[in-house]
Amino acid sequence: MKSSLWRGHVLPFTVLLGLLAAATLAGDYLLHRLDLVWVGRYLGIPGTLLIIGSLYYSARKRKWVSTGDPKSLLKMHEFGTWLGSLMVLIHAGIHFNAILPWLATVAMGVNVISGLVGKMLLHQSRQHVQGERERFQLRGLSKTEVEQAVFWDAVALGAMAQWRKVHIPIFIVFSVLALGHIVSIFLFWGWV
């Protein structure tokens, strides 16, 4: 049975994003309620390390490293960035102390959303084009006729596959802002 667009793609996206928001609010609330706000101050460190570690998938995909199963690494990338983002969001809390950390937090949020949208839209588009190919093959069309029939869908899919050209610059902006925040912490806390 073919799942609907809503149930198969929009709902999981909404649930993942809603879960991230709810877990962030719950985590921040609990830390305040238990008088453990100081823990939130340090959650940015493991969160950032998880996000950095999840970039191993990108290095593997670009063949900068040769070890690791790409599918497993993609799952690690998705989970690591989600969990790392959760920790960073709890770290940010609802405190408005400075503009740089909030700019980094907003850039991270946009990056998470672009990653989820890209992943889910690309997956749905691939399924659609493959389904169309199979439907035309069942109707008895030749391989050439099938490829002609799905040509524009395949072109659109190719264009959508370029979403990384948006996702990666957003990640770079996030990285620069986060690095600026980290350097300022080192300077203001006297760690340097």
Number of C-alpha atoms within 10 A of each C-alpha: 3 5 8 10 10 11 10 13 17 14 13 14 19 13 11 14 17 12 13 18 15 13 16 22 17 13 19 22 17 13 17 15 10 8 10 13 17 11 14 20 14 14 18 21 15 15 23 20 13 21 20 15 15 22 18 20 23 15 13 17 16 10 10 11 12 11 11 12 11 16 10 11 20 18 13 18 22 20 15 22 25 21 18 24 25 24 26 25 27 27 24 21 19 13 8 9 9 9 10 16 20 19 16 22 20 15 21 24 18 16 23 20 16 19 21 19 17 19 17 17 19 19 14 16 18 18 12 16 18 15 12 17 19 14 13 18 15 10 10 11 15 12 12 8 14 18 17 12 15 17 13 12 18 18 11 13 19 14 11 16 17 12 17 15 10 13 18 14 12 19 19 14 16 21 17 13 21 21 15 15 19 16 14 15 14 12 11 10 9 8 9 8
